[in-house]
Amino acid sequence: MPLTQERTAELNGLCRKFRVDVLKAIHGIQSGHPGGSLSVCEILTLLYQEIMNIDAEKADDPDRDRLVLCKGHAAPMLYRNLIEKGFLPADSMSTLRRIDSILQGHPSNHTPGVEMPSGPLGIGLSAAQGMAIGLKLNNSPARVYAVMGDGELDEGAVWEAAMSAPKFKLDNLTAIVDYNKVQLDGTTEEIMPIRDIEGKWRAFGWNVIRCDGHDLSALYDAFEAARNYTEGPSVIIADTLKGKGVSFMEGKAAWHGKPVSDEDLAKALAELGGEN
Ligand SMILES: Cc1ncc(C[n+]2csc(CCOP(=O)(O)OP(=O)(O)O)c2C)c(N)n1
């Protein structure tokens, strides 16, 4: 069943609200990563608010779905989603990156709902693969999602995991590449050209699905296609825009990790639909 128009509109509304809250939190502490948090918004929101089988009341359910945010610097968007699902207190966004806060700059396993600490790029897919193997050994129906950045694909360890997941026929594992074509201080083309991104994953034995990573219904169909593929792991190459939703941040490496000033916040909120 495709996503209904009504539900798509609700989820788009949540995405707008989450973008506002994430920018406010980054502005509040004057540090963090706006660009990659905004580009992964629809991917994380659709997974957490619609697709994944998770419940804060049964946080230890062995059959819960798991998500590894391999690009850990986008933690604010993860936290905002976990708040919405009831894993974290509603007012916790304002504690982002503060000493003793449960919301650190990168995901920590002290934070309810976080399945895997991350920050160092390149390790998340291996962790997700381990979870997927364990779940299969236990005959669990749970699925594992690994959300990566395209700059992260520069890391060799990604390709070790990419090579072994098809060997273990991990049809319960879906990798998503937030393909925004920008990394920390330049474009992916400048820093380390990925060239044929689809062909590379295919050559490693993955089922490759390509879609617009800001179009919720296209993303939903991509996740359905991944669920229906039973020969092995799937990867969704989601075309996105770094800084999506805020015109002066879009496509700009400068907004990878940059504090949001008072003026920036005011302009961004005006574009995103004003106050929350
Ligand atoms: C092993 C490792 N090397 C370097 C960094 C520093 N770093 C943080 S984010 C980033 C760029 C990541 O680019 P991408 O994966 O495309 O993220 P996105 O554009 O989606 O934010 C780098 C180099 C890191 N976190 N880990």
The ligand as an SDF file (V2000), in Angstrom:
LIG
                    3D

 26 27  0  0  0  0  0  0  0  0999 V2000
   36.6190    8.6410   10.4770 C   0  0  0  0  0  0  0  0  0  0  0  0
   36.2080   10.0710   10.3840 C   0  0  0  0  0  0  0  0  0  0  0  0
   36.9360   10.9370    9.6470 N   0  0  0  0  0  0  0  0  0  0  0  0
   36.5780   12.2430    9.5820 C   0  0  0  0  0  0  0  0  0  0  0  0
   35.4900   12.6980   10.2640 C   0  0  0  0  0  0  0  0  0  0  0  0
   35.1270   14.1710   10.2080 C   0  0  0  0  0  0  0  0  0  0  0  0
   33.9180   14.3760    9.4460 N   0  0  0  0  0  0  0  0  0  0  0  0
   32.7280   14.5690   10.0530 C   0  0  0  0  0  0  0  0  0  0  0  0
   31.4860   14.7490    8.9930 S   0  0  0  0  0  0  0  0  0  0  0  0
   32.5190   14.6270    7.6580 C   0  0  0  0  0  0  0  0  0  0  0  0
   31.9930   14.7240    6.2490 C   0  0  0  0  0  0  0  0  0  0  0  0
   30.9520   13.7090    5.9960 C   0  0  0  0  0  0  0  0  0  0  0  0
   30.3530   13.8970    4.7480 O   0  0  0  0  0  0  0  0  0  0  0  0
   29.0180   13.1230    4.4210 P   0  0  0  0  0  0  0  0  0  0  0  0
   29.1630   11.7070    4.8190 O   0  0  0  0  0  0  0  0  0  0  0  0
   28.7030   13.3970    3.0000 O   0  0  0  0  0  0  0  0  0  0  0  0
   27.9880   13.7870    5.4180 O   0  0  0  0  0  0  0  0  0  0  0  0
   26.7840   14.7930    5.1050 P   0  0  0  0  0  0  0  0  0  0  0  0
   27.1570   15.6260    3.9240 O   0  0  0  0  0  0  0  0  0  0  0  0
   25.6100   13.9320    4.7960 O   0  0  0  0  0  0  0  0  0  0  0  0
   26.6080   15.5740    6.3550 O   0  0  0  0  0  0  0  0  0  0  0  0
   33.8210   14.4100    8.0760 C   0  0  0  0  0  0  0  0  0  0  0  0
   34.9730   14.2640    7.1660 C   0  0  0  0  0  0  0  0  0  0  0  0
   34.7500   11.7550   11.0200 C   0  0  0  0  0  0  0  0  0  0  0  0
   33.6610   12.1050   11.7030 N   0  0  0  0  0  0  0  0  0  0  0  0
   35.1210   10.4640   11.0550 N   0  0  0  0  0  0  0  0  0  0  0  0
  1  2  1  0
  2  3  1  0
  2 26  2  0
  3  4  2  0
  4  5  1  0
  5  6  1  0
  5 24  2  0
  6  7  1  0
  7  8  2  0
  7 22  1  0
  8  9  1  0
  9 10  1  0
 10 11  1  0
 10 22  2  0
 11 12  1  0
 12 13  1  0
 13 14  1  0
 14 15  2  0
 14 16  1  0
 14 17  1  0
 17 18  1  0
 18 19  2  0
 18 20  1  0
 18 21  1  0
 22 23  1  0
 24 25  1  0
 24 26  1  0
M  CHG  1   7   1
M  END
$$$$
